[in-house]
Amino acid sequence: MHGWLTDRTSSGETISGGDSFKSSVRTLDELCTFKVSRNTALSRKETIVLSGFLFESLSAGRALLEVPESGATFISQITDHTPRGCVVIASSTNAGLMLLRSSILSITEAHDAGDLTEYSDPSELYDAAASDLIVLSVQSSDSLDALLKLRELKIDLKQLGLLGVICQGVARGVCSSCARETVIDSKIINELPLGLKPKGNYRYLVGRGCNQCGHAGYKGSVAILSILKIDETVLSLFSSGASESEIAEHTYFQGTAPLLEDGVKKALTGKLTFESLFQIVKVVPTVYERFYLADSAPREPVASRYPSYDSCPLFPAKGVARQRPLVLVVEDDADQQSILDMCLKSANYETALARDGTDALRFLEGDVPDLILTDLMMPQMDGYDLTSKLKADGRYRRIPVLVLTVISDVEKEYALLDLGADDYCEKTIQRKILLKRVENLLKRSRMAPSAITGS
């Protein structure tokens, strides 16, 4: 058996009183994926149980790497043809290097050459790369920076037979069990370089929190990659002492991109959130900044583009942007309605009141709120019917809907979420928790008080 493939499928999943995760190990020409569980239910001693064995081709391991399209040819080159030479792997932390090293060793015939700093005489590396494919580790947060570290040590790329550099960061993935489609907060968009700001249709998903993910909204991990393939031009630039900027000019237009670009693409396809991406990387390296200064970068960095919401409200109030978000409270009980009204106003929200679903739809004909807080059980039109009608109507389906209920039932919860409700909570919920849920829904829709007033 060869090296272990890093876990990219599950983390922190709790079952049978213990934790479980998926892992993989390579046999001679296959990849075996299985579940590893820690269980104390059968004895006082902790036991490790392996189950769910699945044998797959090595190409399945490549898929787990989440390789960007621009680097797919290079990864196929080192996994399908077992060439001689060297692949440099890079990450900003030792833990990240261990994960990437185990992944590459699991899907190739490469040998681990250890860390670059271990070699005072590069001739040892030249000899090893002349007969086998070797993997050399460098601590760095960028593929081009990792390449330039070889220059600092006066390593000859031709003698090393360098094939390319793979740099990786690992971010928390969105939990697929509770992921809901939403609109990204404009504050996050504003943090991105201009050329990476999304401007087309895409699916941006955020985990709501469920039992499968321990109510965190995240589950498993997603690899963020920057791959730099070595060609004759790179070799010539490197050996002639060309500047970092000159090398970046060539490699960028050959497909090399910073980690942030790959992370943005994966966020826009629902694999991770921008919050988890920003915990790994928030900026592009200085040498790449000039490629992202224009609204449309020289090499289109993001395949799908998304309309900018920087200068317009998500839901205009009669054509005028509101100073405070408007919450429509739909509640037939006068006392409950009054309590909710006061609670929201004390938190600096504007409110509008409706007695039931029919009354709420009548209100929508004249104005569009930023969030609807509705009771479940009401006369004439209850919360189920109201939610169903809202989510079926193109004019209103993007309005967040928070349902209040006295019913604590898994089937009822499923029915509400299946209809499209964005969140639900019991009426016994504490005031501060209710307001936090309202705030979170509005943040996802870009209309929280702090996003408007700057408070």
Secondary structure, 3 states (H helix, E strand, C coil): CCCEECCCCCCCEEECCEEEEEEEEECCCCEEEEEEEEECCCCCCCEEEEEEEEEECHHHHHHHCCCCHHHHHHHHHHHHCCCCEEEEEEECCHHHHHHHHHHHHHHCCCEEEEEHHHCCCCHHHHHHHHHCEEEEEEECCCHHHHHHHHHHCCCCHHHHCEEEEEEEEEEEEECCCCEEECCCCHHHHHHCCHHHCCCCCCCCEEECCCHHHCCCCEEEEEEEEEEEECCHHHHHHHHCCCCHHHHHHHHHHCCCCCHHHHHHHHHHCCCCCHHHHHCCCCCCCHHHHHHHCCCCCCCCCCCCCCCCCCCCCCCCECCECCCCCEEEEECCCHHHHHHHHHHHHHCCCEEEEECCHHHHHHHHCCCCCCEEEEECCCCCCCHHHHHHHHHHCCCCCCCCEEEEECCCCHHHHHHHHHHCCCEEEECCCCHHHHHHHHHHHHHHCCCCHHHHHCC
